[in-house]
Amino acid sequence: IILHSSSYDRVTNALSLAIVSMAMGMEAYILLTYGGLNRFVKGHLEDEENTDIGILEALQESIAEGHNHSIEEKLATAREMGLKLYGCTNAMDTMGIALEDLVAEVDEVMGFASFIQIARNASINWYI
């Protein structure tokens, strides 16, 4: 999964896709780039910016009622299941973000060529 968007609903969907894939016996890898990378800077996982207010309110209500989970909860579940999370080197350089700025769940930094090596034989690829 290449996660370009910082929109709350798209980030939570990317994590949900990873969780379902791993529950079905597949491996899951996410490359964080630009907006998606910004979401994973420490202290910003649950930010409301860059998300349609109607969708955000519906998600917040669903989380409060126990029908959905927050990004932090989904990230914890995905990591327990084996999700590998990478920061895009180019996006990090462009935006002045260091690995130390990112949440601890980000495994390492890599460029597109390295990520494509991982994804080249994947059954499913998503760009979100």
C-alpha positions as CSV (number, residue, x, y, z in Angstrom):
1,I,0.0,0.0,0.0
2,I,1.3,3.4,-0.9
3,L,-0.3,5.9,1.5
4,H,-0.2,9.4,0.1
5,S,-3.3,10.9,1.7
6,S,-3.4,12.3,5.3
7,S,-7.2,12.2,5.3
8,Y,-8.4,10.4,8.5
9,D,-10.8,8.1,6.5
10,R,-8.2,7.1,4.0
11,V,-5.5,6.4,6.6
12,T,-8.0,4.3,8.6
13,N,-9.0,2.5,5.4
14,A,-5.4,1.7,4.5
15,L,-4.8,0.2,8.0
16,S,-8.1,-1.7,7.7
17,L,-7.0,-3.1,4.3
18,A,-3.7,-4.2,5.8
19,I,-5.4,-5.8,8.8
20,V,-7.8,-7.8,6.6
21,S,-5.1,-8.8,4.3
22,M,-2.9,-10.1,7.1
23,A,-5.9,-11.9,8.7
24,M,-6.3,-13.7,5.3
25,G,-2.7,-14.9,5.5
26,M,-1.1,-12.2,3.3
27,E,1.8,-9.9,4.2
28,A,1.2,-6.1,4.3
29,Y,3.5,-3.2,3.8
30,I,2.8,0.5,3.8
31,L,5.0,3.2,2.3
32,L,4.2,6.6,3.8
33,T,4.6,9.5,1.4
34,Y,3.7,13.2,1.7
35,G,0.3,13.6,3.4
36,G,0.4,10.0,4.6
37,L,3.9,10.6,6.0
38,N,2.7,13.8,7.8
39,R,0.0,11.8,9.6
40,F,2.6,9.5,11.1
41,V,4.7,12.4,12.6
42,K,4.7,12.0,16.4
43,G,1.6,13.6,17.9
44,H,-0.4,13.7,14.6
45,L,-2.1,10.3,14.2
46,E,-5.5,11.5,15.4
47,D,-5.4,15.0,13.8
48,E,-8.6,16.2,12.1
49,E,-7.0,18.3,9.4
50,N,-7.4,17.4,5.7
51,T,-10.5,15.3,6.3
52,D,-14.0,16.1,5.1
53,I,-15.9,17.3,8.2
54,G,-19.0,15.1,7.5
55,I,-16.9,12.0,7.1
56,L,-14.8,12.9,10.2
57,E,-17.9,13.4,12.3
58,A,-19.4,10.1,11.2
59,L,-16.2,8.3,12.0
60,Q,-15.9,9.9,15.4
61,E,-19.5,8.9,16.2
62,S,-18.8,5.3,15.0
63,I,-15.6,5.2,17.2
64,A,-17.5,6.5,20.2
65,E,-20.2,3.9,19.7
66,G,-17.6,1.1,19.5
67,H,-18.4,0.3,15.8
68,N,-15.0,1.5,14.5
69,H,-11.5,2.0,15.9
70,S,-9.2,5.0,15.9
71,I,-6.0,5.1,13.8
72,E,-3.9,4.5,16.9
73,E,-5.9,1.3,17.7
74,K,-5.8,0.1,14.2
75,L,-2.1,0.8,13.9
76,A,-1.4,-1.2,17.1
77,T,-3.5,-4.1,15.8
78,A,-1.8,-4.1,12.4
79,R,1.7,-4.0,14.0
80,E,0.8,-7.0,16.2
81,M,-0.2,-8.8,13.1
82,G,3.1,-8.0,11.3
83,L,2.5,-4.8,9.3
84,K,5.7,-3.3,8.1
85,L,5.6,0.5,7.8
86,Y,8.2,2.6,5.8
87,G,8.8,6.3,5.4
88,C,9.5,7.5,1.8
89,T,13.0,9.0,1.6
90,N,12.1,11.5,-1.0
91,A,9.1,12.8,0.8
92,M,11.0,12.9,4.1
93,D,13.8,14.9,2.4
94,T,11.4,17.3,0.7
95,M,9.4,17.9,3.9
96,G,12.3,18.0,6.3
97,I,11.1,15.0,8.3
98,A,13.6,12.7,10.0
99,L,13.0,9.1,11.1
100,E,13.1,10.3,14.7
101,D,10.2,12.6,14.0
102,L,7.9,9.7,13.1
103,V,6.0,7.4,15.4
104,A,7.9,4.4,16.7
105,E,5.8,2.0,14.6
106,V,7.6,3.2,11.4
107,D,10.2,0.5,10.7
108,E,12.6,2.3,8.4
109,V,13.1,4.6,5.5
110,M,13.2,3.5,1.9
111,G,12.7,4.9,-1.6
112,F,10.4,3.8,-4.4
113,A,12.9,1.4,-5.9
114,S,13.2,-0.5,-2.7
115,F,9.5,-0.5,-2.1
116,I,8.8,-1.7,-5.6
117,Q,11.1,-4.6,-5.0
118,I,8.9,-5.6,-2.1
119,A,5.7,-5.0,-3.9
120,R,6.6,-6.4,-7.4
121,N,5.2,-9.9,-6.8
122,A,2.2,-8.8,-4.6
123,S,-1.2,-10.1,-5.5
124,I,-2.8,-6.7,-4.6
125,N,-1.3,-3.2,-4.7
126,W,-3.2,-0.1,-3.5
127,Y,-2.4,3.7,-3.8
128,I,-4.4,5.7,-1.3
